[in-house]
Amino acid sequence: MLASMPAKDEGTIGEKSVDIDTLINRKAKFFPDASTATQLFNGIPFNELPVVNIRVSPNNTIISVTDYKGVPRLIRSCGIEGFKNTRKGTNIAAQATAVSISAKAVELGWKTIRVKVRGLGPGRMSAIKGLQMGGLNIVSVTDNTPVSWNPPRPRKQRSL
């Protein structure tokens, strides 16, 4: 492993790490190509894997699990999980919500998933980490954050 990895007693239990050096030496496929849709992951084609949609805002994190057709099966948010007011927007709330929804997904028999993240907020990375800690195997992470190509007009210049 890498020398920069923290020791096991520094709160890394339950977190998965990947040795990048061996992946580069093996020339593993990092980016998708035309054959990715039919590639098998635990016996399931990539385009038939369930999708976990993570909607992140500065005030809340909403996580939904859909099947490959897009039909929602599970929906949880930090507010449903019991966090109120400003605590809903924290990374700890997002991680706790992700751990609970991943436990329900494992009960339904889903082990391998795809992840789509949308929005900006403190719960982006911690929600993905919570899905891993809950026992789900994440195959791909896609960022669907909407980007405005014509932003709002700036404020007028301050006069002194």
ChimeraX attribute file (.defattr): number of C-alpha atoms within 10 A of each C-alpha:
attribute: neighborCount
match mode: 1-to-1
recipient: residues
	/A:1	10
	/A:2	9
	/A:3	6
	/A:4	6
	/A:5	9
	/A:6	10
	/A:7	10
	/A:8	10
	/A:9	7
	/A:10	7
	/A:11	9
	/A:12	12
	/A:13	10
	/A:14	13
	/A:15	14
	/A:16	10
	/A:17	9
	/A:18	9
	/A:19	9
	/A:20	12
	/A:21	10
	/A:22	11
	/A:23	12
	/A:24	11
	/A:25	8
	/A:26	9
	/A:27	8
	/A:28	10
	/A:29	10
	/A:30	9
	/A:31	7
	/A:32	9
	/A:33	8
	/A:34	7
	/A:35	8
	/A:36	13
	/A:37	13
	/A:38	12
	/A:39	13
	/A:40	13
	/A:41	14
	/A:42	11
	/A:43	8
	/A:44	13
	/A:45	13
	/A:46	21
	/A:47	15
	/A:48	16
	/A:49	22
	/A:50	24
	/A:51	24
	/A:52	29
	/A:53	21
	/A:54	27
	/A:55	22
	/A:56	23
	/A:57	17
	/A:58	14
	/A:59	15
	/A:60	24
	/A:61	30
	/A:62	21
	/A:63	22
	/A:64	17
	/A:65	24
	/A:66	17
	/A:67	16
	/A:68	16
	/A:69	11
	/A:70	10
	/A:71	11
	/A:72	15
	/A:73	13
	/A:74	15
	/A:75	15
	/A:76	17
	/A:77	23
	/A:78	26
	/A:79	17
	/A:80	12
	/A:81	16
	/A:82	11
	/A:83	19
	/A:84	13
	/A:85	10
	/A:86	10
	/A:87	16
	/A:88	23
	/A:89	22
	/A:90	19
	/A:91	21
	/A:92	18
	/A:93	25
	/A:94	32
	/A:95	25
	/A:96	22
	/A:97	26
	/A:98	32
	/A:99	22
	/A:100	16
	/A:101	24
	/A:102	25
	/A:103	18
	/A:104	15
	/A:105	23
	/A:106	14
	/A:107	10
	/A:108	10
	/A:109	9
	/A:110	17
	/A:111	17
	/A:112	21
	/A:113	24
	/A:114	21
	/A:115	19
	/A:116	17
	/A:117	20
	/A:118	19
	/A:119	17
	/A:120	14
	/A:121	17
	/A:122	19
	/A:123	28
	/A:124	20
	/A:125	13
	/A:126	19
	/A:127	27
	/A:128	23
	/A:129	21
	/A:130	24
	/A:131	27
	/A:132	19
	/A:133	21
	/A:134	22
	/A:135	18
	/A:136	21
	/A:137	17
	/A:138	17
	/A:139	12
	/A:140	15
	/A:141	14
	/A:142	11
	/A:143	12
	/A:144	13
	/A:145	13
	/A:146	9
	/A:147	8
	/A:148	7
	/A:149	6
	/A:150	6
	/A:151	7
	/A:152	7
	/A:153	6
	/A:154	6
	/A:155	6
	/A:156	6
	/A:157	6
	/A:158	5
	/A:159	4
	/A:160	3
